[in-house]
Amino acid sequence: MADAPVPLTEDEIVIALEGTPGWRREGDEITRAFGIRYHGGVAMIVHVADVERLIGHHAEIDLRWGRVRFAITTHDAGHKLTAADFDLAQRIDAIAKAHMAEPVI
């Protein structure tokens, strides 16, 4: 059995957020929303889901008309932030760019 993920310290979270511009901390999650047409959002979510399956880490995803929002935390670490969360955030950013999604502030 694999070791449980290790939550980041507050200082590590600050540094990790600097490396993931556009992502915001909301409690023990990091979140980001993108503006994208509905069907483009569905395609983007499928792309993200494929990557999530490969790396074994998943975001909460909320699709609305014209917007898709991601919220990430590590459930296996007691719903705390870990390095895996910021890795997934960077992967989502790359996918959003490929799908020409616009950041929502």
N, CA, C and O atoms as CSV, one atom per row, in Angstrom:
chain,resi,resn,atom,element,x,y,z
A,1,MET,N,N,0.843,-1.180,0.000
A,1,MET,CA,C,0.000,0.000,0.000
A,1,MET,C,C,0.889,1.244,0.000
A,1,MET,O,O,1.886,1.303,0.720
A,2,ALA,N,N,0.527,2.218,-0.800
A,2,ALA,CA,C,1.317,3.441,-0.914
A,2,ALA,C,C,1.160,4.302,0.334
A,2,ALA,O,O,0.137,4.256,1.019
A,3,ASP,N,N,2.193,5.082,0.611
A,3,ASP,CA,C,2.138,6.008,1.740
A,3,ASP,C,C,1.085,7.077,1.467
A,3,ASP,O,O,0.838,7.440,0.316
A,4,ALA,N,N,0.473,7.575,2.529
A,4,ALA,CA,C,-0.516,8.644,2.403
A,4,ALA,C,C,0.182,9.918,1.922
A,4,ALA,O,O,1.324,10.176,2.304
A,5,PRO,N,N,-0.495,10.720,1.085
A,5,PRO,CA,C,0.090,11.983,0.636
A,5,PRO,C,C,0.339,12.914,1.822
A,5,PRO,O,O,-0.406,12.905,2.803
A,6,VAL,N,N,1.377,13.700,1.716
A,6,VAL,CA,C,1.765,14.609,2.798
A,6,VAL,C,C,1.234,16.016,2.502
A,6,VAL,O,O,1.558,16.594,1.464
A,7,PRO,N,N,0.420,16.568,3.408
A,7,PRO,CA,C,-0.062,17.939,3.207
A,7,PRO,C,C,1.105,18.925,3.190
A,7,PRO,O,O,2.107,18.739,3.880
A,8,LEU,N,N,0.952,19.969,2.392
A,8,LEU,CA,C,1.958,21.025,2.322
A,8,LEU,C,C,1.830,21.941,3.540
A,8,LEU,O,O,0.750,22.077,4.116
A,9,THR,N,N,2.930,22.559,3.917
A,9,THR,CA,C,2.905,23.576,4.966
A,9,THR,C,C,2.344,24.870,4.374
A,9,THR,O,O,2.229,25.006,3.156
A,10,GLU,N,N,2.004,25.797,5.231
A,10,GLU,CA,C,1.498,27.093,4.747
A,10,GLU,C,C,2.526,27.777,3.836
A,10,GLU,O,O,2.160,28.329,2.799
A,11,ASP,N,N,3.797,27.745,4.216
A,11,ASP,CA,C,4.845,28.360,3.391
A,11,ASP,C,C,4.949,27.665,2.036
A,11,ASP,O,O,5.118,28.323,1.010
A,12,GLU,N,N,4.848,26.342,2.032
A,12,GLU,CA,C,4.913,25.596,0.774
A,12,GLU,C,C,3.715,25.914,-0.125
A,12,GLU,O,O,3.850,25.968,-1.347
A,13,ILE,N,N,2.549,26.124,0.479
A,13,ILE,CA,C,1.357,26.484,-0.296
A,13,ILE,C,C,1.536,27.841,-0.952
A,13,ILE,O,O,1.185,28.014,-2.119
A,14,VAL,N,N,2.075,28.804,-0.222
A,14,VAL,CA,C,2.323,30.141,-0.780
A,14,VAL,C,C,3.253,30.044,-1.985
A,14,VAL,O,O,2.999,30.664,-3.018
A,15,ILE,N,N,4.312,29.281,-1.857
A,15,ILE,CA,C,5.269,29.114,-2.965
A,15,ILE,C,C,4.606,28.405,-4.139
A,15,ILE,O,O,4.799,28.797,-5.290
A,16,ALA,N,N,3.827,27.365,-3.857
A,16,ALA,CA,C,3.157,26.619,-4.926
A,16,ALA,C,C,2.138,27.495,-5.653
A,16,ALA,O,O,1.996,27.388,-6.871
A,17,LEU,N,N,1.436,28.348,-4.935
A,17,LEU,CA,C,0.479,29.257,-5.573
A,17,LEU,C,C,1.186,30.243,-6.508
A,17,LEU,O,O,0.650,30.614,-7.553
A,18,GLU,N,N,2.386,30.660,-6.122
A,18,GLU,CA,C,3.157,31.555,-6.996
A,18,GLU,C,C,3.498,30.861,-8.306
A,18,GLU,O,O,3.637,31.522,-9.335
A,19,GLY,N,N,3.633,29.541,-8.286
A,19,GLY,CA,C,3.952,28.768,-9.483
A,19,GLY,C,C,2.737,28.365,-10.292
A,19,GLY,O,O,2.868,27.743,-11.347
A,20,THR,N,N,1.550,28.716,-9.805
A,20,THR,CA,C,0.316,28.404,-10.522
A,20,THR,C,C,-0.552,29.660,-10.595
A,20,THR,O,O,-1.610,29.725,-9.969
A,21,PRO,N,N,-0.100,30.664,-11.365
A,21,PRO,CA,C,-0.853,31.916,-11.442
A,21,PRO,C,C,-2.275,31.682,-11.937
A,21,PRO,O,O,-2.517,30.867,-12.827
A,22,GLY,N,N,-3.201,32.412,-11.343
A,22,GLY,CA,C,-4.597,32.292,-11.725
A,22,GLY,C,C,-5.391,31.379,-10.811
A,22,GLY,O,O,-6.619,31.451,-10.769
A,23,TRP,N,N,-4.703,30.530,-10.087
A,23,TRP,CA,C,-5.366,29.648,-9.132
A,23,TRP,C,C,-5.485,30.385,-7.808
A,23,TRP,O,O,-4.569,31.097,-7.396
A,24,ARG,N,N,-6.626,30.207,-7.142
A,24,ARG,CA,C,-6.873,30.860,-5.854
A,24,ARG,C,C,-7.070,29.814,-4.781
A,24,ARG,O,O,-7.608,28.734,-5.026
A,25,ARG,N,N,-6.636,30.146,-3.626
A,25,ARG,CA,C,-6.879,29.260,-2.491
A,25,ARG,C,C,-8.215,29.617,-1.864
A,25,ARG,O,O,-8.482,30.778,-1.551
A,26,GLU,N,N,-9.040,28.614,-1.688
A,26,GLU,CA,C,-10.309,28.771,-0.989
A,26,GLU,C,C,-10.347,27.696,0.088
A,26,GLU,O,O,-10.764,26.565,-0.160
A,27,GLY,N,N,-9.912,28.062,1.273
A,27,GLY,CA,C,-9.808,27.094,2.357
A,27,GLY,C,C,-8.737,26.071,2.035
A,27,GLY,O,O,-7.579,26.422,1.809
A,28,ASP,N,N,-9.128,24.804,2.015
A,28,ASP,CA,C,-8.176,23.730,1.723
A,28,ASP,C,C,-8.315,23.221,0.291
A,28,ASP,O,O,-8.045,22.053,0.011
A,29,GLU,N,N,-8.738,24.110,-0.614
A,29,GLU,CA,C,-8.807,23.802,-2.043
A,29,GLU,C,C,-8.114,24.913,-2.817
A,29,GLU,O,O,-7.954,26.031,-2.327
A,30,ILE,N,N,-7.707,24.579,-4.037
A,30,ILE,CA,C,-7.331,25.618,-4.988
A,30,ILE,C,C,-8.358,25.558,-6.104
A,30,ILE,O,O,-8.794,24.478,-6.503
A,31,THR,N,N,-8.745,26.738,-6.612
A,31,THR,CA,C,-9.809,26.805,-7.604
A,31,THR,C,C,-9.424,27.709,-8.763
A,31,THR,O,O,-8.607,28.620,-8.630
A,32,ARG,N,N,-10.039,27.429,-9.901
A,32,ARG,CA,C,-9.874,28.294,-11.060
A,32,ARG,C,C,-11.045,28.040,-11.999
A,32,ARG,O,O,-11.493,26.904,-12.156
A,33,ALA,N,N,-11.532,29.098,-12.616
A,33,ALA,CA,C,-12.615,28.984,-13.586
A,33,ALA,C,C,-12.145,29.503,-14.931
A,33,ALA,O,O,-11.321,30.415,-15.013
A,34,PHE,N,N,-12.686,28.904,-15.985
A,34,PHE,CA,C,-12.364,29.290,-17.355
A,34,PHE,C,C,-13.656,29.553,-18.106
A,34,PHE,O,O,-14.644,28.837,-17.941
A,35,GLY,N,N,-13.635,30.594,-18.939
A,35,GLY,CA,C,-14.754,30.865,-19.825
A,35,GLY,C,C,-14.557,30.082,-21.108
A,35,GLY,O,O,-13.515,30.185,-21.755
A,36,ILE,N,N,-15.561,29.301,-21.473
A,36,ILE,CA,C,-15.476,28.484,-22.675
A,36,ILE,C,C,-16.909,28.113,-23.068
A,36,ILE,O,O,-17.760,27.903,-22.204
A,37,ARG,N,N,-17.164,28.036,-24.358
A,37,ARG,CA,C,-18.488,27.628,-24.812
A,37,ARG,C,C,-18.806,26.242,-24.278
A,37,ARG,O,O,-17.902,25.444,-24.029
A,38,TYR,N,N,-20.072,25.959,-24.105
A,38,TYR,CA,C,-20.513,24.743,-23.430
A,38,TYR,C,C,-19.888,23.476,-24.010
A,38,TYR,O,O,-19.306,22.685,-23.268
A,39,HIS,N,N,-19.997,23.273,-25.315
A,39,HIS,CA,C,-19.471,22.046,-25.911
A,39,HIS,C,C,-17.937,21.993,-25.830
A,39,HIS,O,O,-17.359,20.915,-25.696
A,40,GLY,N,N,-17.290,23.145,-25.911
A,40,GLY,CA,C,-15.845,23.199,-25.702
A,40,GLY,C,C,-15.486,22.836,-24.273
A,40,GLY,O,O,-14.466,22.194,-24.024
A,41,GLY,N,N,-16.337,23.252,-23.326
A,41,GLY,CA,C,-16.126,22.902,-21.924
A,41,GLY,C,C,-16.243,21.407,-21.695
A,41,GLY,O,O,-15.484,20.827,-20.918
A,42,VAL,N,N,-17.204,20.783,-22.379
A,42,VAL,CA,C,-17.351,19.338,-22.267
A,42,VAL,C,C,-16.101,18.648,-22.804
A,42,VAL,O,O,-15.587,17.723,-22.174
A,43,ALA,N,N,-15.609,19.085,-23.955
A,43,ALA,CA,C,-14.393,18.492,-24.535
A,43,ALA,C,C,-13.199,18.693,-23.612
A,43,ALA,O,O,-12.380,17.790,-23.438
A,44,MET,N,N,-13.105,19.878,-23.022
A,44,MET,CA,C,-12.008,20.155,-22.098
A,44,MET,C,C,-12.081,19.231,-20.886
A,44,MET,O,O,-11.060,18.703,-20.446
A,45,ILE,N,N,-13.279,19.035,-20.348
A,45,ILE,CA,C,-13.454,18.166,-19.186
A,45,ILE,C,C,-13.051,16.729,-19.521
A,45,ILE,O,O,-12.423,16.060,-18.701
A,46,VAL,N,N,-13.400,16.251,-20.704
A,46,VAL,CA,C,-13.018,14.898,-21.105
A,46,VAL,C,C,-11.496,14.789,-21.162
A,46,VAL,O,O,-10.928,13.787,-20.727
A,47,HIS,N,N,-10.838,15.813,-21.695
A,47,HIS,CA,C,-9.377,15.831,-21.772
A,47,HIS,C,C,-8.777,15.811,-20.359
A,47,HIS,O,O,-7.849,15.053,-20.080
A,48,VAL,N,N,-9.315,16.646,-19.486
A,48,VAL,CA,C,-8.837,16.673,-18.088
A,48,VAL,C,C,-9.063,15.313,-17.435
A,48,VAL,O,O,-8.179,14.805,-16.747
A,49,ALA,N,N,-10.235,14.719,-17.643
A,49,ALA,CA,C,-10.548,13.422,-17.033
A,49,ALA,C,C,-9.582,12.338,-17.490
A,49,ALA,O,O,-9.208,11.469,-16.701
A,50,ASP,N,N,-9.173,12.379,-18.757
A,50,ASP,CA,C,-8.197,11.399,-19.246
A,50,ASP,C,C,-6.867,11.534,-18.511
A,50,ASP,O,O,-6.254,10.538,-18.126
A,51,VAL,N,N,-6.432,12.770,-18.324
A,51,VAL,CA,C,-5.177,13.013,-17.600
A,51,VAL,C,C,-5.331,12.610,-16.134
A,51,VAL,O,O,-4.435,11.988,-15.565
A,52,GLU,N,N,-6.446,12.956,-15.531
A,52,GLU,CA,C,-6.679,12.605,-14.124
A,52,GLU,C,C,-6.615,11.086,-13.923
A,52,GLU,O,O,-6.037,10.604,-12.949
A,53,ARG,N,N,-7.208,10.352,-14.843
A,53,ARG,CA,C,-7.187,8.892,-14.726
A,53,ARG,C,C,-5.754,8.373,-14.779
A,53,ARG,O,O,-5.396,7.450,-14.047
A,54,LEU,N,N,-4.940,8.963,-15.639
A,54,LEU,CA,C,-3.545,8.524,-15.773
A,54,LEU,C,C,-2.716,8.812,-14.521
A,54,LEU,O,O,-1.878,8.001,-14.130
A,55,ILE,N,N,-2.948,9.958,-13.897
A,55,ILE,CA,C,-2.137,10.328,-12.731
A,55,ILE,C,C,-2.787,9.924,-11.407
A,55,ILE,O,O,-2.148,10.005,-10.358
A,56,GLY,N,N,-4.041,9.493,-11.444
A,56,GLY,CA,C,-4.705,9.043,-10.230
A,56,GLY,C,C,-5.068,10.149,-9.263
A,56,GLY,O,O,-5.068,9.945,-8.050
A,57,HIS,N,N,-5.378,11.322,-9.795
A,57,HIS,CA,C,-5.753,12.457,-8.948
A,57,HIS,C,C,-6.841,13.229,-9.685
A,57,HIS,O,O,-6.738,13.439,-10.894
A,58,HIS,N,N,-7.884,13.653,-8.969
A,58,HIS,CA,C,-9.053,14.222,-9.625
A,58,HIS,C,C,-9.500,15.534,-8.997
A,58,HIS,O,O,-9.357,15.755,-7.795
A,59,ALA,N,N,-10.044,16.392,-9.845
A,59,ALA,CA,C,-10.606,17.669,-9.409
A,59,ALA,C,C,-12.124,17.545,-9.303
A,59,ALA,O,O,-12.734,16.669,-9.916
A,60,GLU,N,N,-12.709,18.422,-8.526
A,60,GLU,CA,C,-14.156,18.618,-8.566
A,60,GLU,C,C,-14.393,19.554,-9.743
A,60,GLU,O,O,-13.710,20.570,-9.874
A,61,ILE,N,N,-15.344,19.226,-10.592
A,61,ILE,CA,C,-15.568,19.996,-11.818
A,61,ILE,C,C,-17.016,20.461,-11.863
A,61,ILE,O,O,-17.943,19.679,-11.648
A,62,ASP,N,N,-17.195,21.754,-12.147
A,62,ASP,CA,C,-18.526,22.350,-12.256
A,62,ASP,C,C,-18.635,22.993,-13.640
A,62,ASP,O,O,-17.950,23.973,-13.933
A,63,LEU,N,N,-19.497,22.436,-14.483
A,63,LEU,CA,C,-19.708,22.962,-15.831
A,63,LEU,C,C,-21.004,23.738,-15.866
A,63,LEU,O,O,-22.066,23.215,-15.528
A,64,ARG,N,N,-20.911,24.972,-16.272
A,64,ARG,CA,C,-22.088,25.832,-16.457
A,64,ARG,C,C,-22.035,26.368,-17.885
A,64,ARG,O,O,-21.031,26.209,-18.579
A,65,TRP,N,N,-23.102,26.989,-18.306
A,65,TRP,CA,C,-23.120,27.574,-19.632
A,65,TRP,C,C,-22.050,28.668,-19.702
A,65,TRP,O,O,-22.142,29.687,-19.017
A,66,GLY,N,N,-21.038,28.441,-20.536
A,66,GLY,CA,C,-19.995,29.443,-20.738
A,66,GLY,C,C,-18.872,29.433,-19.715
A,66,GLY,O,O,-18.018,30.320,-19.731
A,67,ARG,N,N,-18.857,28.427,-18.807
A,67,ARG,CA,C,-17.834,28.432,-17.765
A,67,ARG,C,C,-17.624,27.021,-17.239
A,67,ARG,O,O,-18.570,26.249,-17.081
A,68,VAL,N,N,-16.361,26.702,-16.970
A,68,VAL,CA,C,-16.036,25.458,-16.268
A,68,VAL,C,C,-15.107,25.825,-15.114
A,68,VAL,O,O,-14.143,26.571,-15.286
A,69,ARG,N,N,-15.415,25.290,-13.944
A,69,ARG,CA,C,-14.655,25.612,-12.728
A,69,ARG,C,C,-14.084,24.327,-12.147
A,69,ARG,O,O,-14.754,23.296,-12.092
A,70,PHE,N,N,-12.834,24.413,-11.716
A,70,PHE,CA,C,-12.137,23.285,-11.110
A,70,PHE,C,C,-11.806,23.628,-9.667
A,70,PHE,O,O,-11.392,24.748,-9.369
A,71,ALA,N,N,-11.987,22.670,-8.776
A,71,ALA,CA,C,-11.585,22.793,-7.371
A,71,ALA,C,C,-10.781,21.543,-7.038
A,71,ALA,O,O,-11.226,20.421,-7.283
A,72,ILE,N,N,-9.592,21.749,-6.477
A,72,ILE,CA,C,-8.688,20.624,-6.232
A,72,ILE,C,C,-8.248,20.605,-4.774
A,72,ILE,O,O,-7.898,21.634,-4.198
A,73,THR,N,N,-8.276,19.408,-4.192
A,73,THR,CA,C,-7.733,19.126,-2.876
A,73,THR,C,C,-7.375,17.643,-2.863
A,73,THR,O,O,-7.784,16.903,-3.758
A,74,THR,N,N,-6.637,17.212,-1.888
A,74,THR,CA,C,-6.280,15.797,-1.804
A,74,THR,C,C,-7.106,15.144,-0.704
A,74,THR,O,O,-6.864,15.358,0.483
A,75,HIS,N,N,-8.077,14.352,-1.115
A,75,HIS,CA,C,-8.970,13.685,-0.168
A,75,HIS,C,C,-8.204,12.718,0.732
A,75,HIS,O,O,-8.499,12.608,1.922
A,76,ASP,N,N,-7.209,12.008,0.158
A,76,ASP,CA,C,-6.433,11.031,0.922
A,76,ASP,C,C,-5.511,11.678,1.959
A,76,ASP,O,O,-4.912,10.982,2.779
A,77,ALA,N,N,-5.398,12.999,1.921
A,77,ALA,CA,C,-4.586,13.714,2.909
A,77,ALA,C,C,-5.492,14.507,3.851
A,77,ALA,O,O,-5.079,15.514,4.426
A,78,GLY,N,N,-6.721,14.040,3.998
A,78,GLY,CA,C,-7.649,14.729,4.899
A,78,GLY,C,C,-8.194,16.010,4.321
A,78,GLY,O,O,-8.465,16.960,5.055
A,79,HIS,N,N,-8.360,16.048,2.997
A,79,HIS,CA,C,-8.855,17.239,2.293
A,79,HIS,C,C,-7.915,18.425,2.501
A,79,HIS,O,O,-8.356,19.553,2.719
A,80,LYS,N,N,-6.632,18.153,2.430
A,80,LYS,CA,C,-5.596,19.180,2.546
A,80,LYS,C,C,-4.892,19.312,1.201
A,80,LYS,O,O,-5.015,18.444,0.336
A,81,LEU,N,N,-4.154,20.404,1.034
A,81,LEU,CA,C,-3.413,20.631,-0.205
A,81,LEU,C,C,-2.077,19.893,-0.180
A,81,LEU,O,O,-1.355,19.910,0.817
A,82,THR,N,N,-1.769,19.244,-1.302
A,82,THR,CA,C,-0.506,18.522,-1.472
A,82,THR,C,C,0.124,18.936,-2.788
A,82,THR,O,O,-0.482,19.660,-3.578
A,83,ALA,N,N,1.336,18.476,-3.017
A,83,ALA,CA,C,2.021,18.770,-4.280
A,83,ALA,C,C,1.226,18.253,-5.471
A,83,ALA,O,O,1.264,18.856,-6.543
A,84,ALA,N,N,0.509,17.150,-5.302
A,84,ALA,CA,C,-0.288,16.582,-6.399
A,84,ALA,C,C,-1.365,17.560,-6.877
A,84,ALA,O,O,-1.710,17.568,-8.059
A,85,ASP,N,N,-1.892,18.374,-5.980
A,85,ASP,CA,C,-2.913,19.350,-6.352
A,85,ASP,C,C,-2.355,20.403,-7.304
A,85,ASP,O,O,-3.003,20.780,-8.281
A,86,PHE,N,N,-1.163,20.863,-7.010
A,86,PHE,CA,C,-0.563,21.903,-7.844
A,86,PHE,C,C,-0.063,21.325,-9.172
A,86,PHE,O,O,-0.058,22.018,-10.190
A,87,ASP,N,N,0.352,20.068,-9.160
A,87,ASP,CA,C,0.703,19.395,-10.405
A,87,ASP,C,C,-0.529,19.300,-11.306
A,87,ASP,O,O,-0.451,19.602,-12.497
A,88,LEU,N,N,-1.655,18.884,-10.747
A,88,LEU,CA,C,-2.884,18.794,-11.529
A,88,LEU,C,C,-3.315,20.168,-12.029
A,88,LEU,O,O,-3.772,20.291,-13.165
A,89,ALA,N,N,-3.177,21.191,-11.209
A,89,ALA,CA,C,-3.536,22.551,-11.628
A,89,ALA,C,C,-2.727,22.967,-12.856
A,89,ALA,O,O,-3.280,23.541,-13.793
A,90,GLN,N,N,-1.437,22.685,-12.858
A,90,GLN,CA,C,-0.601,23.034,-14.014
A,90,GLN,C,C,-1.020,22.245,-15.251
A,90,GLN,O,O,-0.995,22.778,-16.360
A,91,ARG,N,N,-1.401,20.999,-15.076
A,91,ARG,CA,C,-1.876,20.184,-16.197
A,91,ARG,C,C,-3.197,20.733,-16.738
A,91,ARG,O,O,-3.404,20.775,-17.950
A,92,ILE,N,N,-4.083,21.149,-15.843
A,92,ILE,CA,C,-5.356,21.742,-16.272
A,92,ILE,C,C,-5.106,23.034,-17.040
A,92,ILE,O,O,-5.768,23.287,-18.047
A,93,ASP,N,N,-4.169,23.850,-16.585
A,93,ASP,CA,C,-3.832,25.081,-17.308
A,93,ASP,C,C,-3.393,24.785,-18.733
A,93,ASP,O,O,-3.812,25.468,-19.666
A,94,ALA,N,N,-2.553,23.774,-18.907
A,94,ALA,CA,C,-2.077,23.409,-20.245
A,94,ALA,C,C,-3.242,22.932,-21.118
A,94,ALA,O,O,-3.312,23.262,-22.301
A,95,ILE,N,N,-4.141,22.166,-20.536
A,95,ILE,CA,C,-5.310,21.688,-21.281
A,95,ILE,C,C,-6.221,22.864,-21.645
A,95,ILE,O,O,-6.728,22.933,-22.765
A,96,ALA,N,N,-6.427,23.777,-20.713
A,96,ALA,CA,C,-7.256,24.952,-20.985
A,96,ALA,C,C,-6.688,25.768,-22.136
A,96,ALA,O,O,-7.423,26.253,-22.996
A,97,LYS,N,N,-5.374,25.909,-22.137
A,97,LYS,CA,C,-4.722,26.655,-23.219
A,97,LYS,C,C,-4.953,25.948,-24.554
A,97,LYS,O,O,-5.233,26.603,-25.558
A,98,ALA,N,N,-4.840,24.627,-24.577
A,98,ALA,CA,C,-5.055,23.861,-25.798
A,98,ALA,C,C,-6.495,23.999,-26.301
A,98,ALA,O,O,-6.749,23.935,-27.503
A,99,HIS,N,N,-7.428,24.188,-25.370
A,99,HIS,CA,C,-8.838,24.321,-25.742
A,99,HIS,C,C,-9.247,25.792,-25.871
A,99,HIS,O,O,-10.423,26.105,-26.055
A,100,MET,N,N,-8.266,26.683,-25.773
A,100,MET,CA,C,-8.470,28.121,-25.907
A,100,MET,C,C,-9.503,28.659,-24.921
A,100,MET,O,O,-10.274,29.562,-25.249
A,101,ALA,N,N,-9.512,28.100,-23.714
A,101,ALA,CA,C,-10.382,28.597,-22.655
A,101,ALA,C,C,-9.777,29.868,-22.084
A,101,ALA,O,O,-8.558,29.990,-21.964
A,102,GLU,N,N,-10.635,30.809,-21.736
A,102,GLU,CA,C,-10.193,32.087,-21.179
A,102,GLU,C,C,-10.340,32.062,-19.671
A,102,GLU,O,O,-11.393,31.667,-19.171
A,103,PRO,N,N,-9.308,32.475,-18.920
A,103,PRO,CA,C,-9.452,32.540,-17.465
A,103,PRO,C,C,-10.580,33.480,-17.051
A,103,PRO,O,O,-10.760,34.543,-17.646
A,104,VAL,N,N,-11.327,33.091,-16.045
A,104,VAL,CA,C,-12.367,33.924,-15.468
A,104,VAL,C,C,-11.830,34.438,-14.146
A,104,VAL,O,O,-11.348,33.663,-13.320
A,105,ILE,N,N,-11.912,35.729,-13.949
A,105,ILE,CA,C,-11.385,36.306,-12.705
A,105,ILE,C,C,-12.489,36.441,-11.689
A,105,ILE,O,O,-12.250,36.906,-10.574
